[in-house]
């Protein structure tokens, strides 16, 4: 689980991210999420951001950059908060 600002900056992220992608929460907090998303999924991320701005929900899969430089597919269920 994580929470981000409307412009995509990570505000909080669970410690369970570390075994998944190798990053510690402190590595990600106060940083934009988009640089950690594979270039081919950037358009998906933009579409999700637009939907969430309007209080919508989205379920999607994207590749996320791991600390070792590889990418891993992750499933995300997102909900915009107003």
N, C-alpha and C positions, 0 to 999 in steps of 0.2 A: 504494500500500500504506500501511496505517496500523495502529497498535496502540492500543487503548484499554483503560482499566481496566474492571472489571466494572460500575461505575456510569456508564460512558459518557464518561469524560474522556479526551481524546486525549493519549497519551503520546509518540507518535512518528508522523510522517507524511512520506512521500517528497516530494522537491522537485518531482516531476512534477505535483503538485496545482496548482501556480501557473498553468501555461498552461491547465489545465482549468477552474478556477473563479476564478482571480485572487488567491486568498489565498496568502500565503507560509506555510511551515510554522510560523514563529514566531507568526503570527496565530492559529493553531489549537491549538498545543501547550498543555497544561494548561487547556484549555477544554472544556466539555461539547460533545458532538457534536450533541445534539438541537436546539439553537437554529438550526443550519444546515440542518435538514431541513424541507421544506415541511410546513405544518400538516396537510395531507391524508394525509401518510405517517407521521405520528407513531405511529399504531397499529401499522403495519408494524414500525417501529423497536422498539416495546415487545415485540412478539412475537419478533423476532429476538433481542433481549437475553435473553429467557427461555430460548430454545433454546440460545444460546451458553453460558449459565451452566451448563448441563448437559453441556457438552463437544460440543454438536452443530455442524452445519454448515448454512449457509443461503446461497442465491443469490437475490438480489432486486434490484429497481430502485426508486430513489427520486429525488425532485428535491432537489437541494442548492443552497443559497443561494450565489450568486456575489458577489464583492466589489462588482460594479456594481449589485447589487440584484435582478437577474434570477435565475431558477432554471434549472438544467440537470439533465437526466436523467443519472444515473450507474448503472452496474451494479456490484454489490458481491458478492463471494464472501467469506463470513466463516466463521471457524472459532474456536470457543471453546477456549482453552488452560486446562488444569487443572494 
